Amino acid sequence: MQGNPGTGAIACASCHRVQGTPAGGVSGPDLSFFGTRRTLGAGMWEAMSPEHWAEPQAAAALHAWIKHSPKVKPGSLMPTYDGSTYVVDGKSIQGGRLTDGEIDDIAAYLRSLRLPDEADYWQGSPVHGTNTTAGGSQ
């Protein structure tokens, strides 16, 4: 969750919180139990299996989200990590650059952040669809 100055990558922890770690950001969603969640992008994408993020389609959606969130969901405030520019409040910002392997490592870490089974309120809940459209940021 640390930044990489050589690539221009901003530390995830500057915006996101992960309980029990130094990641204490408050402007982005709390990622503490990301692996238990079934949605990405404020419900824009929904995992279709009990395995959540392990299925190939879900892994691809998560990878694309980390790599270039504003392309996946216009208006997202998350930086890009494919080296492209993105716009926040009318201002163009140069994104960082991470390799696909680095993005896959971040995605694997996020998938590992899970609620204990007894606290997983999604367990046994049916899932309704993918690629739905929802409002909101990130």
C-alpha positions as CSV (number, residue, x, y, z in Angstrom):
1,M,0.0,0.0,0.0
2,Q,3.0,2.3,-0.3
3,G,3.7,4.5,-3.2
4,N,6.5,4.0,-5.7
5,P,8.3,7.3,-6.3
6,G,10.2,5.9,-9.3
7,T,6.9,5.2,-11.1
8,G,4.9,8.2,-9.9
9,A,2.5,5.8,-8.1
10,I,0.6,7.4,-5.2
11,A,0.4,5.3,-2.1
12,C,-3.0,3.7,-1.8
13,A,-2.9,4.5,1.9
14,S,-3.0,8.2,1.2
15,C,-6.7,7.8,0.3
16,H,-7.7,4.3,1.6
17,R,-7.9,2.8,5.1
18,V,-7.1,-0.8,5.9
19,Q,-7.8,-1.6,9.6
20,G,-4.8,-3.0,11.5
21,T,-2.3,-1.4,9.1
22,P,-0.7,2.1,8.8
23,A,-3.1,2.7,5.9
24,G,-5.3,5.4,7.3
25,G,-6.6,7.4,4.4
26,V,-10.1,8.8,4.7
27,S,-10.9,10.2,1.2
28,G,-11.4,6.9,-0.5
29,P,-13.4,3.8,0.5
30,D,-12.3,1.7,3.5
31,L,-10.7,-1.4,2.0
32,S,-10.4,-3.4,5.2
33,F,-12.6,-6.2,4.1
34,F,-12.5,-5.7,0.3
35,G,-12.2,-9.5,-0.4
36,T,-15.6,-10.0,1.2
37,R,-17.3,-7.3,-0.9
38,R,-19.2,-8.3,-4.0
39,T,-19.2,-4.9,-5.7
40,L,-16.7,-2.5,-7.2
41,G,-17.2,1.1,-8.2
42,A,-20.2,1.9,-5.9
43,G,-22.0,-1.2,-7.3
44,M,-21.1,-0.6,-10.9
45,W,-19.7,-4.1,-11.1
46,E,-20.9,-7.1,-9.1
47,A,-19.1,-10.5,-8.6
48,M,-21.3,-13.4,-9.8
49,S,-20.0,-16.3,-7.7
50,P,-19.5,-17.2,-4.0
51,E,-15.7,-17.1,-4.8
52,H,-16.2,-13.3,-5.5
53,W,-12.9,-12.0,-6.9
54,A,-11.4,-15.4,-7.8
55,E,-13.4,-15.8,-11.0
56,P,-11.6,-14.6,-14.1
57,Q,-14.1,-12.0,-15.0
58,A,-14.0,-10.5,-11.6
59,A,-10.2,-10.6,-11.5
60,A,-10.1,-8.8,-14.9
61,A,-12.6,-6.1,-13.7
62,L,-10.5,-5.5,-10.5
63,H,-7.3,-5.3,-12.6
64,A,-8.9,-2.8,-15.0
65,W,-10.2,-0.7,-12.0
66,I,-6.8,-0.4,-10.4
67,K,-5.1,0.3,-13.7
68,H,-7.4,3.1,-14.9
69,S,-10.4,3.7,-12.7
70,P,-11.6,6.9,-14.4
71,K,-11.8,5.0,-17.7
72,V,-13.8,2.2,-16.1
73,K,-16.1,4.7,-14.3
74,P,-15.9,8.3,-15.5
75,G,-15.8,10.6,-12.6
76,S,-13.8,8.3,-10.3
77,L,-11.3,10.2,-8.3
78,M,-8.8,7.3,-8.1
79,P,-5.5,8.0,-9.9
80,T,-4.5,6.1,-13.1
81,Y,-1.7,3.6,-12.9
82,D,-1.1,3.1,-16.7
83,G,0.8,6.4,-17.0
84,S,-2.1,8.3,-18.6
85,T,-3.6,11.6,-17.5
86,Y,-6.9,11.9,-15.7
87,V,-9.0,14.9,-14.8
88,V,-10.1,16.0,-11.3
89,D,-12.0,19.3,-10.9
90,G,-11.1,20.3,-14.4
91,K,-7.4,19.8,-13.8
92,S,-5.3,17.3,-15.8
93,I,-3.1,15.1,-13.6
94,Q,-0.4,12.7,-14.8
95,G,-1.0,9.3,-13.4
96,G,1.6,6.9,-12.1
97,R,2.8,3.7,-13.9
98,L,2.6,0.2,-12.4
99,T,3.3,-3.0,-14.3
100,D,0.5,-5.5,-14.8
101,G,2.4,-7.8,-12.3
102,E,2.4,-5.0,-9.6
103,I,-1.3,-4.4,-10.3
104,D,-2.0,-8.1,-9.9
105,D,-0.1,-8.1,-6.6
106,I,-2.3,-5.2,-5.3
107,A,-5.4,-7.1,-6.5
108,A,-4.3,-10.3,-4.7
109,Y,-3.7,-8.3,-1.5
110,L,-7.2,-6.7,-1.8
111,R,-8.8,-10.1,-2.3
112,S,-7.1,-11.3,0.9
113,L,-8.7,-8.7,3.0
114,R,-11.8,-10.6,4.3
115,L,-14.3,-10.5,7.1
116,P,-14.3,-13.6,9.3
117,D,-16.9,-16.1,8.0
118,E,-19.2,-15.5,11.0
119,A,-19.2,-11.7,10.2
120,D,-19.8,-12.1,6.4
121,Y,-23.3,-10.8,6.0
122,W,-23.1,-11.6,2.2
123,Q,-22.8,-15.3,2.8
124,G,-25.6,-17.2,1.0
125,S,-27.0,-14.0,-0.6
126,P,-27.9,-14.3,-4.2
127,V,-26.2,-12.1,-6.7
128,H,-28.3,-10.4,-9.4
129,G,-26.1,-9.3,-12.3
130,T,-23.0,-7.7,-13.7
131,N,-22.1,-4.5,-15.3
132,T,-24.9,-2.6,-13.7
133,T,-24.7,1.2,-13.6
134,A,-24.8,3.1,-10.4
135,G,-24.1,6.7,-9.4
136,G,-21.7,8.0,-6.8
137,S,-17.9,8.3,-6.7
138,Q,-15.5,5.4,-6.4
